[in-house]
Amino acid sequence: MEELLAFLAKSLVDHPEDVSVTKVDGENSVVYELRVNDDDMGKVIGKQGRIAKSIRTIIKAASSKEDKRVIVDIVQ
């Protein structure tokens, strides 16, 4: 799942070398923290958060077989 999230983010940004994904496991959930260069933050979030919402939707659909809730946080 981390590879998919990193691939999606790297496809959008100007500085793909600065993209990193961290996985944090909880009891009932998995949190993926996506970090990008400050200059690319707007490209990952998009107008009114549309791109961020789309990324979250793709990750949730891809992880639907897991029994845990999946959360994608975009962190500065």
Backbone hydrogen bonds in HBPLUS format (Angstrom, degrees):
<---DONOR---> <-ACCEPTOR-->    atom                        ^
c    i                          cat <-CA-CA->   ^        H-A-AA   ^      H-
h    n   atom  resd res      DA  || num        DHA   H-A  angle D-A-AA Bond
n    s   type  num  typ     dist DA aas  dist angle  dist       angle   num
A0005-LEU N   A0001-MET O   3.04 MM   4  6.33 167.2  2.06 155.4 158.0     1
A0006-ALA N   A0002-GLU O   2.89 MM   4  6.04 160.8  1.93 148.8 154.6     2
A0007-PHE N   A0003-GLU O   2.86 MM   4  5.99 155.3  1.92 145.0 152.2     3
A0008-LEU N   A0004-LEU O   2.97 MM   4  6.20 163.7  1.99 153.8 157.3     4
A0009-ALA N   A0005-LEU O   3.05 MM   4  6.23 164.7  2.07 149.0 153.2     5
A0010-LYS N   A0006-ALA O   2.85 MM   4  5.96 164.6  1.88 151.9 156.6     6
A0011-SER N   A0007-PHE O   3.06 MM   4  6.16 140.5  2.23 142.7 152.2     7
A0012-LEU N   A0009-ALA O   3.03 MM   3  5.35 146.5  2.14 106.7 116.5     8
A0013-VAL N   A0009-ALA O   3.29 MM   4  6.48 142.5  2.44 153.4 163.1     9
A0018-ASP N   A0015-HIS O   3.10 MM   3  5.78 161.9  2.13 120.3 125.5    10
A0019-VAL N   A0016-PRO O   3.30 MM   3  5.46 168.6  2.32 108.2 111.0    11
A0020-SER N   A0035-ARG O   2.95 MM  15  5.22 153.2  2.03 146.7 151.9    12
A0035-ARG N   A0020-SER O   2.87 MM  15  5.22 168.0  1.89 161.0 163.2    13
A0022-THR N   A0033-GLU O   2.94 MM  11  5.04 155.8  2.00 138.3 146.3    14
A0033-GLU N   A0022-THR O   2.79 MM  11  5.04 164.6  1.81 152.4 156.0    15
A0024-VAL N   A0031-VAL O   2.76 MM   7  5.04 157.8  1.81 154.4 161.0    16
A0031-VAL N   A0024-VAL O   2.86 MM   7  5.04 176.1  1.86 151.8 152.7    17
A0026-GLY N   A0029-SER O   2.77 MM   3  5.05 149.8  1.86 169.8 163.0    18
A0069-ARG N   A0028-ASN O   2.99 MM  41  6.30 168.8  2.00 146.2 143.0    19
A0030-VAL N   A0069-ARG O   2.73 MM  39  6.17 150.7  1.82 165.7 172.8    20
A0071-ILE N   A0030-VAL O   2.88 MM  41  6.21 160.9  1.92 163.7 166.4    21
A0032-TYR N   A0071-ILE O   2.79 MM  39  6.16 166.6  1.81 165.6 169.3    22
A0073-ASP N   A0032-TYR O   2.85 MM  41  6.12 164.4  1.87 157.4 162.8    23
A0034-LEU N   A0073-ASP O   2.73 MM  39  6.03 171.5  1.73 171.1 173.8    24
A0075-VAL N   A0034-LEU O   2.82 MM  41  5.87 158.3  1.87 152.5 160.0    25
A0040-ASP N   A0037-ASN O   2.94 MM   3  5.31 141.6  2.09 109.3 120.5    26
A0041-MET N   A0038-ASP O   3.39 MM   3  5.30 162.8  2.42 100.8 105.8    27
A0043-LYS N   A0040-ASP O   3.06 MM   3  5.29 125.0  2.37 103.1 117.2    28
A0044-VAL N   A0040-ASP O   3.19 MM   4  6.52 148.6  2.30 154.5 163.1    29
A0045-ILE N   A0041-MET O   3.04 MM   4  6.25 153.8  2.11 150.3 157.7    30
A0046-GLY N   A0042-GLY O   2.79 MM   4  5.60 160.3  1.83 141.7 148.6    31
A0052-ALA N   A0045-ILE O   3.21 MM   7  4.66 159.0  2.25 125.9 120.3    32
A0049-GLY N   A0046-GLY O   3.19 MM   3  5.03 159.4  2.24 119.2 113.9    33
A0050-ARG N   A0047-LYS O   3.10 MM   3  5.89 165.5  2.13 124.4 127.9    34
A0053-LYS N   A0049-GLY O   2.96 MM   4  6.09 156.0  2.02 148.2 155.2    35
A0054-SER N   A0050-ARG O   2.97 MM   4  6.18 151.1  2.05 142.6 150.6    36
A0055-ILE N   A0051-ILE O   2.89 MM   4  6.17 157.9  1.94 153.2 158.8    37
A0056-ARG N   A0052-ALA O   3.00 MM   4  6.23 163.1  2.03 148.4 152.9    38
A0057-THR N   A0053-LYS O   2.94 MM   4  6.16 152.9  2.02 144.6 152.2    39
A0058-ILE N   A0054-SER O   2.99 MM   4  6.24 160.5  2.03 152.0 156.2    40
A0059-ILE N   A0055-ILE O   3.03 MM   4  6.26 165.4  2.05 154.8 158.5    41
A0060-LYS N   A0056-ARG O   2.92 MM   4  6.07 159.2  1.97 148.3 154.4    42
A0061-ALA N   A0057-THR O   2.95 MM   4  6.11 156.1  2.01 146.8 153.4    43
A0062-ALA N   A0058-ILE O   2.92 MM   4  6.11 157.1  1.97 148.5 155.0    44
A0063-SER N   A0059-ILE O   3.02 MM   4  6.13 136.6  2.21 140.9 151.8    45
A0064-SER N   A0061-ALA O   3.38 MM   3  5.22 162.7  2.41 106.7 106.1    46
A0066-GLU N   A0063-SER O   3.08 MM   3  5.63 154.3  2.15 115.4 122.7    47
